[in-house]
Amino acid sequence: MSDYVKKRLFQGFICLHILHHAQEEPLYGAWMLEELSEHGYKVSPGTLYPIFHSLEKEGFLYSYDENVEGKIRKYYRTTEMGDRELMEMQSYLKELVGEVITDDH
């Protein structure tokens, strides 16, 4: 698999991960980096934050600032559109997994 294809696939997986967790509860960048690393993703802040900004610009996330121990932390949550997008992507993902993951693999 080419590096380009692998990068695009992983960006999609990361977006799904972000939407999933942002739907469950507010999240922030450092936490998301740790969460992704627990799943084997090697993601830098320079990769993650542009994804956050893109998802926010596209209307899938919204952000708000909160003072945490004297520092401003930016939290992200899904919008209604983000919730709908996540549901649709989960449906596609279930179908895809059912097709490509068989007892033979």
C-alpha positions, 0 to 999 in steps of 0.5 A, spaced: 500 500 500 502 506 498 504 511 503 499 516 500 493 511 500 495 509 507 495 516 510 488 517 507 485 511 510 488 513 517 486 520 516 479 517 515 480 512 521 482 518 525 476 522 523 471 517 525 475 516 532 474 523 533 467 524 532 466 517 536 469 520 542 466 527 541 459 525 541 460 521 547 463 527 551 467 533 550 474 532 548 481 536 548 487 535 543 492 532 548 487 527 551 485 525 543 493 524 542 493 519 548 487 515 546 489 515 539 496 512 541 493 507 545 490 504 539 497 504 535 496 511 531 502 515 531 499 522 530 503 529 532 499 535 534 501 538 527 496 532 524 491 532 529 489 539 530 488 541 523 483 535 523 480 538 528 479 545 525 477 541 518 472 538 522 469 544 525 470 548 519 465 543 515 460 543 521 461 536 524 464 539 531 464 545 535 469 548 540 469 552 546 474 554 551 474 552 558 479 555 564 482 549 567 487 550 573 489 557 570 490 555 563 485 555 557 483 548 554 479 548 547 474 542 548 470 539 542 463 536 541 460 533 535 454 538 532 447 535 530 450 534 523 457 531 526 452 526 529 448 524 523 455 523 519 458 519 525 451 514 524 452 514 517 459 512 517 458 507 522 453 504 517 458 504 512 463 501 516 459 495 519 457 494 511 465 494 509 467 490 515 462 485 514 464 484 507 472 484 507 473 481 514 471 474 513 472 467 517 477 466 512 481 472 514 
